[in-house]
Amino acid sequence: MNGTIGFLAVITGFAASAVGAGALLYGITSRRAEVSRLALPLALLTLVASIVAFVMMEIALFQRDYTILFVAEQGSPNTPTLYNFAALWSALEGSILLWSLVLAGYLGLIAVKFRRRLDDPLVGWALLTIFVVTAFFFYLMTGPANPFQSFSPPVGFEGDGPNPLLQNHPLMAFHPPVLYVGYVGFTVPFAFAIAALVTGRLGEGWLVEVRRWSLIAWAFLTVGIVLGSWWSYEVLGWGGYWAWDPVENASFLPWLTGTAFLHSVMVQERRGMLRVWNLSLVCSTFALTILGTFLTRSGVLDSVHAFSESDIGPILLGFFAVISLVTVGLIAWRGDRLRSTGRIDSPLSREGAFLANNVLFGGFAFVVLLGTVFPLIVESINGNRISVGNPYFDRMTAPIGFTLLFLMAVAPALPWRKASGELLSKRLLVPAWFGVGALILSVVVGARGAQPLLAFALGGFAAGAAFRQLALATRRQGWRGLVGRTNGGMIVHIGVILIAVAYAASSSYVRQAEFALTVGDTGSVAGHEVEFLGLEQIDRPDRSTTVARVRVDDDGVYAPGISTFPGGTQTIGTPSVRTSFTNDVSLSLLDIESSDEVLLRVTVQPLIQWLWLGGGLMAVGTIFAAFPGSRRRPTAPASALPARGAEEQDAEEQVSVPS
């Protein structure tokens, strides 16, 4: 019954989204507003169908309904409640079901928000595009990725549950859904970009419609990536959090292009420039989410993050090709009308800095994309399996990262159109002192090496610029000055700086050692001492775990372990981490030699907690940026107002940017 109702809901969702696209196409081309208005009930029907399908799968998982193949493969009576709920997105078919739910949610929100403008061609074409994308993902569930495929279980059958790695930390219940909300959210700006190209309304109007949707999608994608790094750090036991894994890169690529768009969109709004850039960035961001879906769900990659081999790979790749061709074709068709009305007066201007920012983010994305897909290209040509490792990514991205940090410091100090050398030097004086102070402090505490010291100095420089702008804003408007896109963006910048500094410190000064210890033995690494106290066995219904009790620096006992799960032969390590604001000591139990001897890996990394703090600040800054900032309006004629200094004018410029 669960499978029947769920599959009927999938069929209903596919039919409703397909009919919705057809109704809008007919209503727009025939100019029949009453037909276009059918989009609202059809969008809501699609949303209801996706909710029903999702709920039926969850019910089937909790009821252990093994007549559904997905439940037979991913369900188990021994799986704890939280991981049983999260089992829905632990495999291909369930992940597509979650994707469709999120996509239908966006479709319903857009239809409701613009319900009074459904006869507007811009809104109509945007909704039509979302309907088409929604229909495509529902189509996947009607055949090649059917989550409700039937199964005849033998008598006494019990499933093994999800991959043990996916039921070893609570973050698994939150990281994928948050990531999906960000991933899927870029469908909305893509849809309005396509609508602008089709209708020829290529001014700044479509940007107004997508600004906040883009910011929301970017925020969720950011938090999802940070949570994924945290999960990797807490679960995989290798002592790191980012390995340039192809599946990690698949989420990072749209983040890069989405970040570039959020910056360059301000130039188009203010100066009417970078129209082709913005359209290309929006469409590229969405296309990269589809490419990422192909990489993670086709089976072409061997990764702990990837799903098993499936038949939907060619379909997703074909959809990616269609999106790319349609986008390029529409931009080429509208080429004459996309010419900017303004031009960059000077490289030393805010629009000049944003253009440089775009080039750098584009280059960053290209480097990551090349390193990610190059092994696949080589394998498809000659069958050889190669890998592109961390040295390539670190070497190629480091110069881009340093330049971006420099721009983060300089860009906020630049006015629109043109900056004089005197004005720029005055505005950068305080940030420069921040940079010098950060460099001196780093050397005093023992930091060495050209690259990390450069990162710390540029981080201080950029942080000084951000704090300067926030200080100017709050001086004029109090704490309300923090609200708005510009100053919320400065908070985001501080979060990015924390992450950049933490990445530089942890990757440059990581120390790792492995010890074979018997009870009472000690080991020392990077000034920290660990003592093995003994083994302990912990048996639970969902797993059996052997933990090593380890004292760290006479400051508490930690318990790294190795777990085995019912029905599985794979052993899963569970690290234990002593955290502090300055450094982390991560313990991983690699092997149990005997009842009183273990092989222990100890990893010491500085400033790890700054990564999670930086991610939190980015989320907070995005919330501030999502709300309109106050516009200061003079209460007297300009001639009657007292003269203001350059710093006060700069502050007013910052808080007066429309949000």
C-alpha positions in Angstrom: 0.0 0.0 0.0 2.8 2.4 0.9 4.5 1.8 -2.5 1.3 2.1 -4.5 0.3 5.4 -2.9 3.8 6.7 -3.2 4.2 5.8 -6.8 0.8 7.3 -7.6 2.0 10.5 -6.0 5.1 10.5 -8.2 2.9 10.0 -11.3 0.6 12.9 -10.1 3.6 15.2 -9.5 5.0 14.4 -13.0 1.6 15.0 -14.7 0.9 18.2 -12.7 4.3 19.7 -13.5 4.2 18.7 -17.2 0.6 20.1 -17.6 1.7 23.2 -15.7 4.5 23.8 -18.2 2.2 23.2 -21.1 -0.6 25.5 -19.7 1.9 28.3 -19.2 3.4 27.9 -22.7 -0.1 28.0 -24.2 -1.3 30.9 -22.0 1.8 33.0 -22.7 1.8 32.5 -26.5 -1.9 32.9 -26.9 -2.1 35.7 -24.3 -4.8 33.9 -22.4 -4.4 35.0 -18.8 -7.0 32.6 -17.5 -4.9 29.6 -18.8 -1.7 31.1 -17.2 -3.5 31.3 -13.9 -3.8 27.5 -13.8 -0.1 27.5 -12.9 -1.0 28.2 -9.2 -3.2 25.2 -8.5 -1.0 22.9 -10.6 2.1 24.1 -8.7 0.4 23.4 -5.4 -0.8 20.0 -6.7 2.8 19.2 -7.6 3.9 20.2 -4.1 1.2 18.1 -2.4 2.2 15.1 -4.6 5.9 15.5 -3.6 4.9 15.7 0.1 2.8 12.6 -0.1 5.5 10.7 -1.9 8.1 11.7 0.8 5.8 10.9 3.7 4.9 7.5 2.3 8.6 6.6 1.9 9.2 7.7 5.5 6.2 5.6 6.7 7.6 2.6 4.8 11.0 3.0 6.3 9.6 3.2 9.9 7.2 0.3 9.2 10.0 -1.8 7.7 7.9 -2.3 4.6 10.3 -4.6 2.7 7.9 -4.9 -0.2 9.6 -1.7 -1.4 13.1 -2.4 -2.8 14.5 0.9 -1.4 13.4 0.0 2.1 14.7 -3.5 1.7 18.1 -2.1 0.8 18.2 0.9 3.3 15.9 -0.1 6.1 16.7 -2.1 9.2 15.0 -2.8 12.5 18.3 -2.0 14.2 18.7 1.5 12.8 18.1 4.3 15.4 15.2 6.6 14.7 17.2 9.6 13.6 19.2 7.6 11.0 16.1 5.7 10.0 14.5 9.0 9.0 17.7 10.1 7.3 18.0 6.8 5.4 15.7 8.3 2.8 18.5 10.4 1.3 21.2 7.8 2.0 20.8 6.2 -1.5 20.1 7.4 -5.1 16.3 7.0 -5.4 15.6 8.6 -2.0 17.9 11.5 -2.7 16.0 12.2 -5.9 12.8 12.1 -3.9 14.2 14.7 -1.5 15.5 16.8 -4.4 12.0 16.8 -6.0 10.4 17.7 -2.6 12.6 20.7 -2.2 12.2 21.7 -5.9 8.4 21.4 -5.6 8.6 23.6 -2.5 10.3 26.3 -4.4 7.8 26.0 -7.2 4.9 26.4 -4.8 6.5 29.4 -3.1 7.1 31.2 -6.4 3.6 30.5 -7.6 2.1 31.8 -4.4 4.3 34.8 -4.2 3.6 35.9 -7.8 0.0 34.7 -8.0 -1.2 38.2 -9.0 1.3 38.4 -11.8 0.9 35.0 -13.5 -0.1 36.8 -16.7 3.2 38.7 -16.7 5.4 37.0 -19.4 8.5 37.4 -17.2 6.9 35.5 -14.3 5.2 33.1 -16.7 8.3 32.0 -18.4 10.2 31.7 -15.1 7.5 29.5 -13.7 7.4 27.5 -16.9 11.1 26.9 -16.6 10.7 25.7 -13.0 7.9 23.4 -14.1 10.1 21.9 -16.7 12.9 21.2 -14.3 10.4 19.7 -11.8 8.9 17.5 -14.4 12.4 16.2 -15.3 13.1 15.1 -11.8 9.7 13.6 -11.3 10.3 11.8 -14.6 13.5 10.2 -13.2 11.3 8.8 -10.4 8.8 7.3 -12.8 11.4 4.9 -14.2 15.2 4.9 -13.9 15.2 6.2 -10.2 11.9 4.8 -9.0 12.0 4.9 -5.2 8.9 2.7 -4.9 10.0 -0.2 -7.0 8.4 -3.4 -5.6 10.3 -6.3 -4.0 9.3 -9.7 -2.8 11.2 -10.3 0.5 11.8 -13.9 1.6 10.3 -15.1 4.9 12.1 -13.6 7.8 13.9 -11.0 5.7 15.5 -8.0 7.5 17.4 -5.2 5.9 21.0 -4.2 6.8 20.2 -0.5 7.0 22.1 2.5 5.4 25.9 2.6 4.8 27.4 2.5 8.3 29.3 5.7 7.6 26.0 7.4 7.1 24.6 6.4 10.5 27.7 7.3 12.6 27.0 11.0 13.3 23.9 13.2 13.7 25.1 15.7 11.0 24.0 13.1 8.4 20.4 14.0 9.3 21.1 17.8 8.5 23.9 18.2 6.1 22.2 16.7 2.9 18.9 18.5 3.3 20.5 21.8 3.9 22.8 21.3 1.0 19.8 20.4 -1.2 17.9 23.5 -0.3 20.9 25.5 -1.5 21.6 23.4 -4.6 18.0 23.4 -5.7 17.4 27.0 -4.8 19.5 28.2 -7.7 16.7 26.9 -10.0 14.8 30.1 -9.2 17.4 32.7 -10.4 18.1 30.5 -13.4 14.4 30.4 -14.3 14.2 34.2 -14.2 17.3 34.6 -16.2 15.8 32.3 -18.9 12.6 34.4 -18.7 14.5 37.6 -19.1 16.3 36.2 -22.2 13.1 34.9 -23.8 11.1 38.0 -23.2 13.9 40.4 -24.0 13.4 42.2 -20.6 17.1 42.4 -20.0 17.3 45.5 -17.8 17.6 45.3 -14.1 14.0 44.2 -13.4 14.7 40.5 -13.4 17.5 41.0 -10.9 15.1 42.5 -8.4 13.0 39.4 -8.6 15.9 36.9 -7.9 18.2 38.9 -5.6 16.8 37.5 -2.3 16.2 34.0 -3.8 19.8 33.8 -4.9 21.0 34.9 -1.4 18.8 32.3 0.3 20.1 29.5 -2.0 23.7 30.7 -1.5 23.3 30.8 2.3 22.0 27.2 2.5 24.6 26.0 0.1 27.3 27.6 2.3 26.0 26.1 5.5 25.6 22.7 3.8 29.2 22.8 2.6 30.4 23.7 6.1 28.3 21.0 7.7 29.7 18.5 5.2 33.3 19.5 6.1 32.4 19.1 9.8 30.9 15.7 9.2 34.0 14.6 7.3 36.2 15.8 10.2 34.1 14.1 12.9 33.4 10.8 11.1 36.1 9.8 8.5 39.0 9.7 11.0 41.7 10.9 8.6 42.2 14.2 10.6 41.0 16.6 7.9 37.9 18.3 6.7 38.4 19.0 3.0 40.2 16.7 0.6 39.3 18.2 -2.8 37.2 15.1 -3.2 35.3 15.2 -6.6 32.0 15.1 -4.8 33.0 17.9 -2.4 34.1 19.9 -5.5 30.6 19.3 -7.1 29.0 21.4 -4.3 31.9 23.9 -4.3 31.7 24.8 -8.0 28.2 26.3 -7.9 29.1 28.1 -4.7 32.0 29.8 -6.5 29.9 31.0 -9.5 27.0 31.9 -7.2 29.3 34.0 -5.0 30.6 35.8 -8.1 27.0 36.5 -9.2 26.1 38.0 -5.8 28.9 40.4 -6.1 28.6 41.4 -9.8 24.8 41.8 -9.6 25.4 45.0 -7.6 27.3 46.5 -10.6 24.4 45.9 -12.9 22.0 47.4 -10.5 24.1 50.5 -9.9 25.7 51.0 -13.3 23.8 48.8 -15.8 26.9 46.9 -16.6 28.0 43.2 -16.6 24.7 42.0 -18.0 26.3 39.1 -20.0 28.4 38.2 -16.9 25.4 38.0 -14.7 23.3 35.9 -17.0 26.2 33.6 -17.7 26.9 33.3 -13.9 23.3 32.5 -13.0 22.9 29.9 -15.8 26.4 28.4 -15.1 25.5 28.0 -11.4 22.4 26.1 -12.2 24.1 24.0 -14.8 26.9 23.1 -12.3 24.3 21.9 -9.9 23.1 19.5 -12.6 26.6 18.5 -13.4 27.2 17.9 -9.7 24.1 15.7 -9.6 25.5 13.7 -12.5 28.9 13.3 -10.7 27.4 12.1 -7.4 24.5 10.0 -8.8 25.8 8.3 -11.9 28.4 6.1 -10.4 31.2 7.5 -12.4 33.1 8.6 -9.3 34.4 6.4 -6.5 33.9 8.4 -3.4 32.6 8.0 0.1 30.2 10.8 -0.7 29.0 9.4 -4.1 26.0 7.0 -4.7 26.4 3.7 -6.4 26.3 3.1 -10.1 22.9 3.8 -11.8 21.2 4.2 -15.1 20.4 7.9 -14.7 23.9 9.2 -15.5 23.4 9.6 -19.3 20.0 11.2 -18.7 21.5 13.8 -16.3 24.4 14.4 -18.6 21.9 14.9 -21.5 19.9 17.4 -19.4 23.1 19.3 -18.5 23.9 19.5 -22.3 20.4 20.8 -23.1 20.7 23.5 -20.4 24.1 24.6 -21.6 23.0 24.7 -25.3 19.8 26.6 -24.5 21.6 29.1 -22.3 24.4 29.8 -24.8 21.8 30.0 -27.7 19.6 32.5 -25.8 22.6 34.7 -24.8 23.9 34.7 -28.4 20.4 35.5 -29.7 20.1 38.5 -27.3 23.7 39.6 -27.8 22.9 43.0 -29.2 20.5 43.9 -26.5 22.9 42.8 -23.8 25.3 45.5 -24.4 26.0 47.5 -21.3 24.8 51.1 -21.1 27.7 52.1 -18.9 31.4 51.4 -18.9 34.2 51.1 -16.3 35.7 54.6 -15.9 38.7 53.4 -14.0 40.2 50.1 -12.8 40.4 51.8 -9.4 36.7 51.8 -8.8 34.2 49.5 -7.1 32.9 48.2 -10.4 36.5 47.5 -11.5 37.1 45.5 -8.4 33.9 43.5 -8.9 35.0 42.7 -12.5 38.3 41.5 -11.2 36.5 39.5 -8.5 34.4 37.9 -11.3 37.5 36.9 -13.3 39.1 35.4 -10.2 36.0 33.4 -9.2 35.6 32.2 -12.7 39.3 31.2 -12.8 38.9 29.4 -9.5 35.8 27.5 -10.7 37.7 26.5 -13.9 40.7 25.2 -12.0 38.4 23.1 -9.7 36.3 21.9 -12.6 39.3 20.9 -14.7 40.8 18.9 -11.8 37.5 17.2 -11.1 36.5 16.1 -14.6 39.9 15.6 -16.2 40.2 12.0 -14.9 36.8 11.2 -16.3 37.8 12.6 -19.7 41.0 10.6 -19.8 39.2 7.4 -18.8 36.5 7.9 -21.4 39.2 8.4 -24.1 41.7 5.7 -23.4 40.3 3.7 -20.4 43.1 4.7 -18.1 42.2 5.6 -14.5 44.1 8.6 -13.1 43.6 10.9 -10.2 44.2 14.6 -9.6 45.3 15.0 -6.0 45.6 17.8 -3.4 48.9 19.2 -4.8 47.3 20.3 -8.0 44.4 22.0 -6.2 46.5 23.6 -3.5 49.1 24.9 -6.0 46.6 26.2 -8.5 44.1 27.8 -6.1 46.5 29.4 -3.6 47.4 32.4 -5.8 43.7 33.0 -6.6 42.8 32.8 -2.9 45.5 35.3 -1.9 44.3 37.7 -4.6 40.7 37.4 -3.5 41.7 38.2 0.1 43.5 41.3 -1.2 40.4 42.3 -3.1 38.2 41.8 -0.1 40.3 44.5 1.6 40.5 46.9 -1.2 37.0 46.7 -2.8 35.0 48.1 0.1 37.2 51.2 0.2 36.7 51.9 -3.5 34.0 54.4 -4.5 31.9 53.9 -7.7 33.4 55.2 -11.0 36.8 56.4 -9.9 39.0 56.6 -6.8 41.8 59.1 -6.2 45.1 57.8 -4.7 44.7 60.1 -1.7 41.2 58.9 -0.9 42.2 55.2 -1.3 45.3 55.5 0.9 43.2 57.2 3.6 40.6 54.5 3.6 43.1 51.7 3.5 45.3 53.0 6.3 43.4 51.3 9.2 43.0 48.0 7.3 46.8 48.1 6.5 47.6 48.4 10.2 45.3 45.5 10.9 47.3 43.4 8.3 50.6 44.5 9.8 49.3 43.6 13.3 48.1 40.2 12.2 51.5 39.5 10.6 53.4 40.5 13.7 51.1 38.5 16.0 51.5 35.5 13.8 55.3 35.6 14.0 55.3 36.2 17.8 53.2 33.1 18.4 55.5 31.0 16.3 54.1 31.0 12.8 56.6 30.4 10.0 56.4 29.9 6.2 55.7 32.3 3.4 52.3 31.1 2.4 50.6 31.0 5.9 52.2 34.3 6.9 50.9 35.9 3.7 47.4 34.4 4.4 47.4 35.8 8.0 48.6 39.3 6.8 46.0 39.5 4.0 43.4 38.1 6.4 44.1 40.9 8.8 44.1 43.4 6.0 40.7 42.2 4.7 39.3 42.0 8.3 40.4 45.6 8.9 38.5 46.8 5.9 35.3 44.9 7.0 35.5 46.2 10.5 36.1 49.7 9.3 32.9 49.7 7.2 30.9 48.2 10.0 32.2 50.8 12.4 31.3 53.6 10.0 27.8 52.2 9.6 27.1 51.7 13.3 28.5 55.1 14.1 25.8 56.8 12.0 22.9 54.4 12.6 23.7 52.4 15.7 23.3 48.6 15.5 20.6 49.1 12.7 23.5 50.0 10.5 24.5 46.3 10.4 21.3 45.4 8.5 21.4 45.5 4.8 23.2 43.8 1.9 26.4 45.8 2.1 27.1 45.6 5.8 25.6 42.1 6.1 28.1 41.3 3.3 30.9 42.6 5.5 29.9 40.2 8.3 30.0 37.4 5.6 33.5 38.6 4.7 34.7 38.3 8.3 33.4 34.7 8.3 35.2 34.0 5.0 38.4 35.4 6.5 38.2 33.2 9.6 37.8 30.2 7.3 40.7 31.2 5.1 43.0 31.8 8.1 41.9 28.5 9.7 42.5 26.7 6.5 46.0 28.2 6.1 46.9 27.4 9.7 45.5 23.9 9.9 46.9 22.8 6.5 50.3 24.3 7.1 50.9 23.3 10.7 49.1 20.0 10.9 51.1 17.4 12.8 50.2 13.7 12.7 51.7 10.6 14.2 50.8 6.9 14.7 51.6 5.0 17.9 51.4 1.3 18.8 50.5 1.5 22.5 50.0 -1.0 25.3 48.1 -0.1 28.4 50.0 2.6 30.3 52.2 3.6 27.3 52.3 7.3 26.2 53.1 9.1 23.0 53.9 12.7 22.2 53.2 14.8 19.2 53.4 18.6 18.7 53.7 19.2 22.5 50.7 17.0 23.4 50.9 13.8 25.3 48.5 10.9 25.0 48.3 7.9 27.4 46.5 4.7 26.6 44.4 3.6 29.6 42.7 0.5 28.2 39.9 -0.9 26.0 36.2 -0.9 26.7 33.4 -2.8 24.9 30.0 -1.0 24.3 27.2 -3.1 22.8 24.0 -1.4 21.5 21.2 -2.7 19.3 22.5 -0.9 16.3 26.2 -1.5 16.7 29.0 -3.0 18.7 31.8 -0.6 19.5 35.3 -1.1 21.0 36.7 2.1 22.4 40.1 3.0 23.5 40.2 5.1 26.6 42.9 7.7 26.0 44.0 10.6 28.3 45.2 13.8 26.6 47.5 16.1 28.4 46.1 15.1 31.8 43.0 17.0 30.7 40.3 14.5 30.3 39.8 11.0 28.9 38.6 10.5 25.3 37.3 7.5 23.5 38.0 6.8 19.9 36.4 3.6 18.7 35.9 1.0 16.1 32.3 -0.1 15.4 30.7 -3.1 13.7 27.1 -3.0 12.6 24.6 -5.9 12.4 24.6 -7.7 9.1 27.8 -5.9 8.0 31.4 -7.0 7.9 32.8 -3.5 7.5 34.4 -1.8 10.6 33.8 1.9 11.0 36.1 4.1 13.0 34.7 6.8 15.2 37.3 9.6 16.1 37.3 11.4 19.3 38.4 15.1 19.3 39.6 17.3 22.1 38.7 20.8 20.8 39.8 24.2 21.9 39.9 27.7 20.4 43.6 27.4 19.5 44.0 23.8 18.4 42.3 20.3 18.1 43.7 17.0 19.1 42.0 14.3 17.0 42.3 10.6 18.0 41.5 7.8 15.6 41.7 4.1 16.6 43.2 2.4 13.6 43.5 -1.2 14.8 43.2 -3.4 17.9 46.3 -5.6 18.0 45.3 -7.4 21.2 43.3 -6.9 24.4 45.8 -4.4 25.7 47.5 -3.1 22.6 46.2 -0.7 19.9 47.3 1.4 16.9 46.4 5.0 17.5 46.6 8.0 15.1 46.9 11.4 16.7 46.4 14.5 14.6 47.0 18.0 16.0 45.7 21.0 13.9 45.4 24.6 15.0 42.4 26.9 14.6 40.0 24.1 13.5 37.2 25.7 15.5 37.6 28.9 13.5 36.2 27.0 10.5 32.9 26.3 12.1 32.8 29.8 13.7 33.5 31.3 10.3 30.7 29.3 8.8 28.3 30.5 11.5 29.3 34.1 10.9 28.6 33.7 7.2 25.1 32.5 8.0 24.5 35.4 10.4 25.8 37.9 7.8 23.6 36.4 5.1 20.5 36.9 7.4 21.5 40.6 7.9 22.1 41.0 4.2 18.7 39.5 3.3 16.8 42.4 5.0 16.6 45.8 3.4 18.9 48.4 5.0 17.8 51.8 6.0 18.2 54.6 3.6 19.3 57.8 5.3 17.2 60.7 4.0 18.2 64.3 4.9 15.5 66.2 6.8 16.8 69.5 5.5 17.9 70.8 2.1 21.4 69.8 1.2 22.5 73.4 1.3 21.4 73.7 4.9 23.3 70.6 6.0 26.8 71.0 7.6 29.7 69.9 5.6 30.8 66.2 6.1 34.2 64.6 6.0 35.1 61.9 3.6 34.7 59.2 6.3 31.1 60.3 7.0 30.3 60.4 3.3 31.8 56.9 3.0 29.6 55.6 5.8 26.4 57.1 4.2 27.4 55.6 0.9 27.7 52.2 2.5 24.3 52.2 4.3 22.4 53.8 1.4 23.0 51.0 -1.1 19.6 49.5 -1.9 18.9 46.1 -0.6 
